[in-house]
């Protein structure tokens, strides 16, 4: 009896040890829903690369939670909200991801965020800038972001237009979706804060191939600068329509044109568009920047230097966001969604690629970047470079 009891106890201890070892070895899954095909695929790939480089670094240091490695699981949303929500549910319910990264398009992210909040899975945005993504009214709110924020970008666009082009009569031309609506409201508010009104506001559909009628109305209204909001394809159509009209007017844009084959689609006048960015790999880099460039060149044969890291914001935002998410998981001490949410609030300091983050999140602040973290860029020879750096 004693011998049998001893053997049973030993087996139980061994089993417990094996269970603990298996748990320690089980990967922590990180989900990504983004456009991996179509006109914005380049941006989706940039986000993937930023996440991958960060995950490689974390895993090389032993992973998280006692040696568990991170594993990236990604899905293509094809810039379609319905496909994005299907992918998000699959990643949450089937793959059991600890953190869900949402990719490019504000309409897709806006569709996913309620699912993340309902199921208490932290959502991290490394691209989509729609203000309501993080300002969504949920309590508790599981949506975080390391990216631009529309209402802040809109103020920056007006400031840049006035400083660079002496903007006095702004024309707004934007895509007709929730992202465009977010920016229209933000630009109107930015203008009102300076006792200004838009010369005109025009909208276009994402699949429009001719925007001349809208631009003609803005020209007739006396617009001296165009504030453009649209992703790659639609923004290219605006530029080509301007060329057909022969209207040479400054264009200050949100960062949509940076997400893919803008120069190919827009033609020679693509270089005239000035757009916002959160980071550039050109110029003198911090130690973190040098490390990331080296890692990208080592892992991806097509990356020969900064010109090949494009769009830079996809890489940079995703890299910093992944490291911040890892700190949140470490602070949580588990993969429980609500614990990770609170773990974001406990982040004290992180020396990142874009900047050094000091207490970047709180229960009332879910956006880690502000207006002082933006740079302005343009396409030169198919390279995204800071304005004036060419």
Order of alpha helices (4+ residues) and beta strands (2+ residues): alpha-beta-alpha-beta-alpha-beta-alpha-beta-beta-alpha-beta-alpha-beta-alpha-beta-alpha-beta-alpha-beta-alpha-alpha-alpha-beta-beta-beta-beta
